[in-house]
Every structure is written in structure tokens, then in C-alpha cells.
Amino acid sequence: CWGHIHERMHDEKKTAEDYVRELLRIPKHIKILCIIGIGYPAEEKPEHRKEEIMWERVHLNKFGNRLK
């Protein structure tokens, strides 16, 4: 899972980049584009059944190219 940071706002006054920079103590000379979350899940969850997938929201390789 990744989160877009570049050119986004954290709140009305602070950019997401500045917020992450302060939180993780990242030096100012490093540009933060995104965050990738990795680790271990806090809980086990069952897989989704194929019948539950909203296929109308799934596109293949480009928007508008429906998978089903």
C-alpha cells in the first residue's frame, strides 16, 4: 500500500511532505514523493470472495478497459 505525499496538504497550513518530514525526521534536502507501508498485519482477515468484488470498478491496463 502506498500513500501519495508530493504536492498534497496535510491540513490547511502544512503540506503532507512537511508533516512526514517532521514525523520521520527526514532531512530537508530529500524530496518525499510517497510513503510505502510495509510490515505485519495487526489482525487476520478472510479473503474476499469473487462474488463480492465490484468488477465494474476494475480496469485492465487503462481506464475504461473493463476486466469483466
N, C-alpha and C positions, 0 to 999 in steps of 0.2 A: 504494500500500500504506500502511496506517496502523496505528499501534500505540496501544492504549488505555493511558493513564497514570493518569488520575484514580482515586483510591481503590484503587490496586494497590500491592503491595510489590515492591521490587527484591530485597531479601533479608530475613532475619529482623528486622533492625533499622532499615532505611532504606526509606522509601517510594519508589516509582518516580518520583514528582514531585520529591522531593528529589534523587534521583540525576541526573535530567535537568537540573534546575536548576543543580546544581554542574557537570555536564559541559559545558553550553552557556552557563553564566554568565547565567542568566535571573534578573532581579530578583525578590525575594520578593513584591512586590505584583501580579505577574502569575500567574494560575492556569493550570496546564498540564493540559489535558484529554486531549490525544492528540498524536502525532507523525505527520506525513505524510512518507514517504520519497520524494524525487524526485531524479532525476539520470540518469546514463547507466549502462547495464548494463556489468558488467565482462567479460561474455562473451556471445556469440550462442548462443541455444538454439533448437532447432526447435520449431515449434508442435505442440500436442497434436493427435492425430488424433481425430475424433469417436468412433471405436470405443473409445478409451482413457478417455473421460470417464465418471465414475461417476455416471450420471444419477440413481441412487437418492438421491444427496446434493444434488441441485439442486432448489430450490423456487422458485416464481414468486409474488412479491408477499407471500406469507405462508408460514409453516412448515406443511407438510402438503399444500400445493398443488403436487403433483409436476409437473415440466415435461414429463416423458415417462411 
